Amino acid sequence: MLSQELVLKFLRHNPALSVTSLEKEANLPKGTLLKTVNNERNLNEKHLNSLLPILTKYGYSPTLYQNARVISIINHKGGVGKTTTTGSLGEALALRSFKVLMLDMDSQGNLSQILGIDSPEKQIVDALLKGEELPIVSIAPGLDLSPSDIDLAKAEIELIVSIGGVLRLKNKLSPLLHLYDYILIDCPPSLNALTSSALIASKSCLITLQPEISAVKGLNTLLDRIYEIRTNLNPALEIDGVVFTMVKKNSVHDGVKEHVRQSMTNFRVFKTEIKHLVDFQKSQIEQITISKFAENSEAAKLYAEFSEEFSNYLQIVK
């Protein structure tokens, strides 16, 4: 049965749909949907019954949003914007009223630290090795974090030698899937057991790529690992695409970006590019999200734009 919550969730996933046009198609009084989106009124049963066939025409189904989409943010090269992308994309999606959980799967704990969690009392390693539930810390409305620090490093060997070790993260996430729209996993800068665990638990992966020759040269190795996981352990794993990060305006970056767009035709290269901006570093020093640090900054606006492009793309492939 269609509910107001599902209507709003469908509209958040489809920002290109005009609420005015939907009202007309469903014969709703003018302003009904707009007021609902702005939390100024509630839809009644008659409204919902009228909307159901219209939304169905545009792709709605009762099971469409039952489970979160689990996405690994990945690149085995360090310093290419994985952590910044996880935190900033997660915040941007939460600001659009999605429910987001971020997982810090890097034993350096950078994601946790930049969000103000320096020494978590409970962390992911406790869930993976001690059978506890994944710890969840609220960062902002609609935005949660499962933190880590250096203790996660010891989990790798134990996961390798344990029966089904690399499946533990997937099993721990299973009871949480219905609580979120997106679960973003910040992967470590290596192709280790922690990265494999994240990819096995994921529906898809997003590759952050700094447009430098050294980063592009390692892309094939990364793709080989993704295909190995898909072939042997997670056949449902998809590649959402590549997002360019830490982009500078120079001929080298321009040339590398053009090369990637022309040669990597098997998956999407997103149009939004994340520039190399000092506000990202400043916000991390302050241990707050980019929008809290500078809501109207170019840095915050770039991830707002990317979150819209990204969720529009996911609606197409869902």
C-alpha positions in Angstrom: 0.0 0.0 0.0 1.3 3.5 -0.9 2.1 5.7 2.1 3.1 9.3 2.4 6.6 8.3 3.4 7.0 6.2 0.2 5.7 9.1 -1.9 8.2 11.5 -0.4 11.0 8.9 -0.8 10.1 8.3 -4.4 10.1 12.1 -5.1 13.5 12.4 -3.4 14.9 9.7 -5.7 13.4 11.4 -8.7 14.1 15.2 -8.4 13.5 15.7 -12.1 9.8 14.9 -11.7 7.6 17.9 -11.5 5.2 17.8 -8.5 2.9 20.2 -10.4 2.6 17.8 -13.3 2.1 14.9 -11.0 -0.7 16.8 -9.2 -2.4 17.4 -12.6 -2.1 13.8 -13.7 -3.5 12.5 -10.4 -6.3 15.2 -10.4 -5.1 16.5 -7.0 -5.9 20.0 -5.8 -3.2 22.5 -6.8 -0.4 22.7 -4.2 -1.2 19.4 -2.5 2.1 17.7 -3.3 4.2 20.9 -2.8 2.7 21.4 0.6 3.3 17.8 1.5 7.0 18.0 0.4 7.3 21.1 2.6 5.8 19.3 5.6 2.8 21.7 5.5 0.1 19.0 5.1 -0.5 15.2 4.9 -1.9 13.2 2.1 -5.1 11.4 2.8 -6.2 7.9 1.5 -7.9 9.4 -1.6 -4.8 11.4 -2.5 -2.7 8.2 -2.2 -5.0 6.1 -4.3 -5.0 8.7 -7.0 -1.2 9.0 -7.0 -0.5 5.2 -7.0 -1.1 4.6 -10.8 0.7 7.8 -11.7 3.8 7.1 -9.7 3.8 3.5 -10.9 3.9 4.8 -14.5 7.1 6.6 -13.6 8.8 3.5 -12.0 7.4 3.2 -8.5 6.9 -0.3 -7.1 6.1 -1.4 -3.5 9.4 -3.2 -3.1 11.5 -0.4 -4.7 13.0 1.0 -1.5 12.8 -1.9 1.0 16.6 -2.1 1.4 19.4 0.4 1.4 21.8 0.5 -1.5 25.2 -0.5 -0.1 28.0 1.3 -2.0 31.8 0.9 -1.5 33.8 4.1 -2.1 36.9 2.5 -3.5 40.4 3.1 -4.9 43.5 1.2 -3.8 45.6 4.4 -4.1 45.7 6.6 -1.0 45.0 10.3 -1.1 42.5 10.3 -3.9 39.4 11.6 -2.1 37.7 8.4 -0.9 37.2 9.6 2.7 36.2 13.1 1.6 33.7 11.7 -0.9 32.2 9.3 1.6 31.7 12.0 4.2 30.6 14.8 1.9 28.4 12.6 -0.3 26.8 11.1 2.8 26.0 14.5 4.2 24.7 15.8 0.8 22.3 12.8 0.6 21.2 13.3 4.2 20.5 17.0 3.4 18.1 15.8 0.7 16.2 13.8 3.4 17.7 10.4 2.6 18.7 8.2 5.6 22.4 7.4 5.3 24.9 5.2 7.2 28.6 5.6 6.6 31.1 2.8 7.5 34.7 3.6 8.3 36.5 0.5 7.0 40.0 2.1 6.9 42.1 1.3 9.9 43.5 4.8 9.8 40.1 5.9 11.0 40.2 9.1 8.9 36.5 9.2 8.3 35.7 8.9 12.0 38.3 11.5 12.9 37.1 14.2 10.4 33.6 13.7 11.8 34.8 14.2 15.4 35.0 10.6 16.6 38.7 10.2 17.6 38.7 7.2 20.0 35.4 5.3 19.5 34.5 3.1 22.5 32.9 0.6 20.2 33.9 0.2 16.6 33.5 -2.0 13.5 36.2 -4.4 14.6 34.1 -5.4 17.6 31.3 -6.4 15.3 33.6 -8.4 13.0 35.6 -10.2 15.6 33.5 -10.3 18.8 30.1 -11.0 17.4 28.7 -7.6 18.6 26.3 -5.4 16.6 27.7 -2.7 14.4 28.1 0.4 16.5 26.2 3.4 15.2 26.9 7.1 16.1 24.6 9.9 15.0 26.5 12.6 13.2 23.6 14.8 11.9 19.8 14.3 11.2 19.6 11.4 8.8 23.3 10.8 8.9 25.0 8.0 11.0 28.5 6.6 11.3 29.9 3.2 12.2 33.4 4.2 13.4 36.9 2.6 13.4 40.5 3.3 14.4 43.8 1.5 14.3 42.3 -1.5 16.1 40.6 -2.5 12.8 44.1 -3.3 11.3 44.2 -6.5 13.4 41.0 -7.7 11.9 42.5 -8.4 8.5 44.5 -11.5 9.4 41.7 -12.9 11.5 39.2 -12.4 8.7 41.5 -14.2 6.3 42.0 -17.3 8.5 38.4 -17.4 9.8 35.7 -19.5 8.1 33.6 -17.0 6.2 35.5 -14.1 7.6 35.0 -11.9 4.6 31.3 -12.5 4.8 30.9 -11.1 8.3 30.4 -7.5 7.3 27.6 -8.5 4.9 26.0 -10.4 7.7 26.3 -7.5 10.1 24.7 -5.1 7.7 21.8 -7.4 6.8 19.5 -6.4 9.7 20.2 -2.7 9.1 19.3 -2.6 5.4 15.6 -1.6 5.9 16.6 1.4 8.1 18.5 3.3 5.5 18.4 4.5 1.9 22.1 4.4 1.4 25.0 2.7 3.2 28.4 4.2 2.1 31.6 2.2 2.9 34.9 4.1 3.0 37.4 1.5 1.9 41.1 1.4 2.8 43.8 2.3 0.3 44.7 -1.3 -0.5 43.1 -4.4 -2.0 43.1 -6.3 1.3 40.5 -8.5 3.1 38.8 -5.4 4.5 38.2 -4.1 0.9 37.1 -7.5 -0.2 34.6 -7.6 2.8 33.2 -4.3 1.7 32.8 -5.3 -1.9 31.1 -8.6 -0.9 28.7 -6.6 1.2 27.9 -4.1 -1.5 25.4 -3.7 -4.2 27.8 -1.5 -6.1 31.0 0.5 -5.9 32.0 4.1 -6.7 35.6 4.7 -7.9 37.2 8.0 -6.8 39.9 9.0 -9.3 42.3 11.8 -9.1 43.2 12.7 -12.7 46.9 11.9 -12.4 48.8 9.4 -14.5 49.8 7.4 -11.5 46.2 7.0 -10.4 45.0 6.0 -13.8 47.7 3.4 -14.3 46.4 1.5 -11.2 42.8 1.6 -12.4 43.0 -1.7 -14.3 44.3 -3.5 -11.2 41.4 -2.2 -9.2 38.9 -3.2 -11.9 40.5 -6.7 -12.0 39.8 -7.1 -8.3 36.2 -5.9 -8.6 35.6 -8.4 -11.4 37.2 -11.2 -9.3 34.8 -10.4 -6.4 31.9 -10.3 -8.8 32.9 -13.6 -10.5 33.6 -15.6 -7.4 31.8 -14.0 -4.4 29.2 -11.4 -5.2 27.7 -11.7 -8.7 25.3 -8.8 -8.0 28.2 -6.3 -7.6 28.0 -3.3 -10.0 30.3 -0.5 -10.9 28.3 2.8 -10.5 31.1 4.7 -12.2 34.1 7.0 -11.7 34.0 10.5 -10.0 37.0 12.7 -10.6 38.3 14.2 -7.3 40.9 16.7 -6.3 40.7 18.2 -9.8 42.9 21.1 -10.7 42.6 23.4 -13.8 45.6 22.4 -15.8 46.5 20.7 -19.0 47.6 17.5 -17.3 44.3 16.9 -15.5 42.4 18.0 -18.5 44.2 15.4 -20.7 43.9 12.6 -18.2 40.1 13.2 -17.8 39.6 13.2 -21.5 41.6 9.9 -21.8 39.5 8.3 -19.1 36.2 9.4 -20.7 37.3 8.1 -24.1 38.8 4.8 -23.0 36.5 3.7 -20.1 33.3 3.2 -22.0 32.1 0.2 -20.1 30.8 2.3 -17.2 29.8 5.8 -16.3 32.1 8.7 -15.7 30.1 11.3 -13.8 29.9 14.8 -15.1 30.3 16.5 -11.7 34.0 16.9 -10.9 35.2 17.6 -7.3 37.8 20.3 -7.4 40.9 20.5 -5.2 39.6 23.1 -2.7 41.1 24.1 0.6 37.8 24.2 2.4 37.8 20.4 2.4 41.0 20.4 4.4 39.8 23.2 6.7 36.6 21.3 7.5 38.6 18.2 8.3 40.8 20.1 10.7 37.7 21.5 12.4 36.3 17.9 12.5 32.9 18.9 11.0 31.2 18.2 7.7 31.7 20.5 4.8 28.2 22.0 4.9 28.5 22.7 8.6 31.9 24.3 8.0 30.8 26.4 5.0 27.3 25.8 3.8 27.5 28.1 0.8 31.0 27.2 -0.3 31.9 25.8 -3.7 33.1 22.6 -2.0 29.6 22.0 -0.4 27.8 22.9 -3.6 29.9 20.4 -5.7 28.9 17.5 -3.5 25.3 18.7 -3.5 25.4 18.6 -7.3 27.1 15.2 -7.3 24.6 13.8 -4.9 21.8 14.8 -7.3 23.5 13.4 -10.3 24.4 10.2 -8.5 20.9 9.5 -7.1 19.4 10.3 -10.5 21.7 7.7 -12.1 20.8 5.2 -9.4 17.1 5.7 -10.1 17.8 4.8 -13.8 19.7 1.6 -12.9 17.5 0.5 -9.9 
